[in-house]
């Protein structure tokens, strides 16, 4: 696996930096809750490290570990927060952490290795998973031929975690984002659509000054069984 490119991460950092996904970051921090002093929090598929930095900001006595398979992501996440360390690794090959070494794990729009998460999560720790609903970015998907949300995503997530984790919390975060054509271009460039869609698409330039676009995600909180 090679993960995100530097251009994808640049676009994502610009979009996140403008605050468009702020309510999602706040929901993740709420779901994870508070931590013990000197505890560690892991983000798998951390990308820019935006969500992990928000969690660490809300937990002044905690440290973060940002893990990603892409070198550009690992470099960027290393600079996201003074209490965040960055690790270049493929979660599917095993997490390079000790058993029961973290109090929280988050995974936002990224694949999950349930067995490894259960191994590194301390007793009573929380695992927060964020997935898009079918309404996420819905106003852009058809007009710009973007990659659609897999309608079986929820079922596959439940199957992946069944027997290992139990869901103890769930929140749907949904709101409208007023996006400029530049911001829409960042949306296209920061996700999987970037691999087959150009940000120079004339359809983006032809958009009105502001396009209301829906952000809609499921924020699910799990604890390990047993």
N, C-alpha and C positions, 0 to 999 in steps of 0.2 A: 504494500500500500504506500502511496505517496502523499495523499491528503491534499490540503488546499495549497494553491499557489500564492506567491507573494502578492500578485495583483488582487486576488480574491480577498486576502487578508487586509490589504490597504482599503478596499471598498467597504469591507465589513467594519473596520475600525472607524472610518469616516461616518458611516451610518449609525453605529452605536454611539459614537462620540456626540452626535447631534441629539441624543436622548430618545430616539424613536422607540427603542426597546427597553426604556427605563422601567415601565411598569412590570415587564417580565422579570427583570433583574430584582426588583423589589419583592416580587412574589417568590422567587427562588430563596432569597434571604429569609423571608417569613417562614417558608416551609422547612428550611434547615434549622431555624431557631437559634438558641444560644449554645455556646460550647464551653467546656472546661478550660481553665487557664492553660496555656501552652499546648493546646490541642491542635491537630492538623486536619485540614479539609482538602480533599482531592477533587479536581475536575478532570474528567476523561474527555478527550476530544476538545481541549480547551480553546483552540483557535487563538483569538486575540487575548484571552484571559479576562475579558470584560465581566462576565458573570461571577467568576471567582473573586475578582477584585472587589466587586460590590459586596459579596459575602464577607470578605476579610475586613472591609471597612466597617461593617456592622458588628464585627467580633474583634475588638481591639487586642485581645490576648491570644488570638489564634494565628496560625501560619497556614499558608496555602501551598499546594503542589499542583502545578499545571502540567498535564500530560498530553502530548499530541505526537502523531506519527510524522508530521510535516516539519521539516527544518525551519522554514520561514515562520511557522506558528510558534515553535519552541523559542526562537530568537525574540519574537515580539512579546510573548508572554513573560519572558525573563525580565522585561522592563515595565510590566504593567503595574506592579505594586512592590514596595520595599519588603513586604513580608510574604511574597510569593516566589517560590523557586520553580524553575521550569525543567521538565524532563522530556527528552526525545525518546519515545518508545511506542511500540504497537501494543495496544491493550489486548489484542487477540493472542499475542504471544506470551502474555502474562504481565501483571503489574509489578514493576520493580520496587515493591514496598513490602515491609514485614507484615506478618499476620496481625490483625487487630490493631493496626497502627494509625488509623484515621477515625475521627468521630463523625465525619460527614463526607458524602460523595455526591457530586452533581454531574449530570450528563444532559447537555442542552443541544438538541438537534444533532446528536451524535450516536453512533452505535454503542452497544453495551455488552460487556462480558460479565454476565451475572455471577458466575462461579467465582471469578477473581474479585469482584466487588464484595461478595460475601466474605471472602477470605481476609481482605484487608480492613474491613469495617469492624470497628470495636463493638463489643456488646452494647446494645441500646443505641447504636449509631443510626443515622438516617441517610437514606439514598433517595435523592430527588431527580426525577426524570422529566424533562420538558420535551413535548412533541407537538407538532403543528396539528390543528384541526383542519378539516376540509375547507373551512372558510378563510384560512390564513392566506393573505395576499390575493384573495379571490378576484379582486377587481383587475389584477394584472395578468393572471395566469393565461386566460384565453386570448386577450388582445395581443399579448407579447409572446405567445407560444412558450411559456415557461413550464418547467417541470411541475407536474401536479403532485399533490399529496397522495400517497398510497392509501386507498380507502381501507385496506386491511391492517394499517399500522397499529391500531389499538389492539386488535386480536393477536398480532404477532408479538407485541410487547407483553401482553398477558401470558402468552405461551412461553416466552423467554424467561420470565421471572417466576412462573408457577412452580411451587415446591421449594423455591429458594427464598422468596420474599413474599411478604403480605403487605398490601396497600393499606395505609393508615390515614391518608389524607389526600384530598383532590381539590383542585381549584381550576376553573376555566378563567383565563385572563383574556378578555376580548375588548378591543377599543379601536377607534378610527384614528389613523395617522394622516395628517395633511402633508402630502409629499410633493415636492417640486420635481421637474423632469430630471434634475441632477440626482436627487435622492432615489428616484425610480431607477435610474441607471446604476446606482450603487446596489440596489436590491438585486438587479439582474446579474451584476458582476460579482456579488459576494457569495452566491450559492451555486448549486449544481447546474443551474441554467447557464452559468458562465462558460461551461465546456462546449456549448453548442449555440450560443447566442451572443451577438456583439452588442456592446453598449453604444455603438454608433448607429444602431437601428433607427431609421427615420421615424418610426412609430413613437419612439420615446421623445424625440425632439418635437413632435407634433402634439404632445400632450398639453393640456392647459397649465397655467402657472401653478395651480394646486390641484392635485388629484386625491380625493379621500380613499385611503386604502386600509382594509381591515387587518389588524394583527389579532390572531386568535390561536391560543395554545392551551394545552392541558399541562398543568403542573401537578405531578403525582409524587407522593411521599411514601416510601417503603421502609420497612424494617426487616431484618433477616429472621427467618424462621428458626426456632430452636435456640 
